[in-house]
């Protein structure tokens, strides 16, 4: 049975060009980029080539502003903790939103244990931050603002450019988690005006276990890892050259094919939205209808539990998610959905669908058929649904 992957934010299959580049590197380029001999020179050249490709994907002014890491999570930790430690003498106040990824929230929780203070601004019913709320939250001792570019559970895009204008005027460092945006939609760091931007390779069909952090020239930040002088002394440790080469190729392909990819996933998303009412009823669409990722759809199904839907769909060969892969298995309802006003039960009944290059309308039809059966079965045994039926 063919497995239909509708959970592309969690995992993507490597593109053939990416696989070939990584295999070629394994076979031919085994030197250490920091070594001062020809083997090292060859590795350093491959590293620089990949860095240039990634920099072009985000329109970075300089390739040196791209620092390679092990993941989006490490990049986020580096941005938040690195600025916090570097600017502790100037203040210990940080502003964020209440729908951030756990990598942000738990980094901030760690800092709060070290006497840092955090203000979290609310979002509206569609998951958007109001820039005025960010401005009101700033204090004289604010050293960092961290607001995500796109939300990984509901797909809403944030007004990053407007927030950056506020932080720039106040001379406050601004970080944005763009792990689910870079390589999916256009992300131009010069246009956005951010100081720091996190991203990950697997989002745009590169290998997992490779990420990066854009650090605007002149931004004060401490290294997260202590050790050598790799990555322009920003990130110690021998680079994952094989993975980075793969990310570089994936970045080049993403930049080239982005309009076509966006049109494809957007068309599938629209098709699903048109057909959905013919297969299930009593559901809620989450996120902003306009300012959103083209490949993500979040649906709250009333009266049932989302993980049960995921398991039943898996039996039919369809992979979807209930929330971020980094939070999967958590018993509590999503903090993102509660923040946009969803009732606890509705939040528990949410699934997240993310489309990819290989998906077709036939996949959507098969998904909807499987979803219809799963919802019918689960609602028949749901006490909530029984009570909702007309007398």
C-alpha positions, 0 to 999 in steps of 0.5 A, a space after each residue: 500500500 502506498 503511503 501518502 505523506 501529508 505531514 511534510 513539516 515533520 519529514 521530507 524525502 531527499 530530492 535525488 539531486 540532494 542525495 547525489 550531492 551527499 553521496 558524492 561528498 561521502 566518497 570524495 570529500 572527506 577532509 576537515 574544512 579546518 585542516 591546513 592541507 589539500 584535503 582540508 581545502 577541498 572540504 572548505 571549498 565545498 562548505 563555502 559553496 553550500 554557504 553561498 547557496 543558502 545565503 542566496 536563498 534568503 538574500 543575505 548580504 554576506 555569506 559570512 552571515 550564515 552559521 551552520 548548526 545541527 537543527 532549527 532547535 539549536 539555531 533558536 537556542 543559539 539566537 535566544 541564549 546567545 543574545 541573552 548572555 551577550 547583553 545581560 549587562 544591558 538588561 534581562 527582559 525579552 519579549 515573545 509571543 504566546 504561540 512560539 515553538 517549544 524551542 523558543 518557549 523552553 529556551 526562555 523558560 531556562 533563562 527565567 531560571 537565571 533571573 531573566 524576565 519574559 513578556 509574552 504578547 497575545 495573538 488574535 483569533 487567527 494567530 496574528 501578533 499586533 506590532 503595537 502590542 510588541 511596542 507596548 511590551 518593550 522596556 528600557 531593559 529589553 534586549 531581545 524580541 523573538 517572534 516567529 515568521 510562520 506558525 508550525 501548527 496553524 500556518 499563520 504568517 506574522 508581520 515581521 517587517 513591521 515588528 523589525 521596524 519597531 525594534 530597529 528604532 529602539 535598537 533592540 535585537 530581533 530574532 525570528 524563527 523561520 524554520 517552517 518558512 525558509 525554502 517554502 515561501 520567499 524569505 528575504 532577510 534584508 527586506 524583513 529587517 531581522 537581526 537573527 533568523 533560524 531555519 532548518 534544512 529538512 523543511 525544503 527537502 534537505 537532510 534532517 539534522 542540519 540547520 542554520 542561523 542568519 546573524 546580521 553583521 554587527 549583531 552582538 551574540 555569544 556562541 552557544 557551544 565552546 570550543 574551536 573557531 569554526 563558523 567564523 567563531 560563532 559555532 564551535 565543532 567540526 561542521 557536518 559537511 555531508 549534510 551541509 552540502 545536501 542543504 546547499 543543493 536543496 537551497 538552490 533547488 528551492 530558490 529555483 522552483 519556489 513559485 512552482 512549488 507554492 502553486 502546486 501545494 496551494 492548489 492542493 490546499 484549495 482542492 481539499 478545502 472545497 471537497 472537505 464539506 462533502 466528507 465531514 461536518 462540524 469542523 473549524 479551520 485554524 489560522 489566517 486565511 490570507 497571511 498563511 503558509 500555502 502548504 499547511 492546513 489546520 482543522 479542528 474536528 469537533 467531538 473527537 480526539 486528534 491522535 485517534 484520527 492520526 492512528 486510524 488514518 495511518 492504518 489506511 496509509 495516510 500520514 498526518 499530524 496533530 501538531 508539531 512533531 517536536 510536541 507530538 505525544 504531549 497529553 496537554 492541548 496545544 498552547 497555540 490553539 488555546 491561544 487563538 481561542 479554541 476550546 480545550 476539546 476542540 484543540 484536542 481534535 485538531 490535525 495538521 495537514 502539510 502538502 509536498 511536491 509528490 502529493 496529488 489530487 488523488 492523494 487528497 481524495 484518498 485522504 478525505 475518504 479515509 478521514 470520513 470513515 475515521 470521523 464517523 467511527 470515532 463520533 459514534 463512540 464519542 460521548 460528546 457527540 452523542 450529547 450533541 445529537 438532536 433529541 
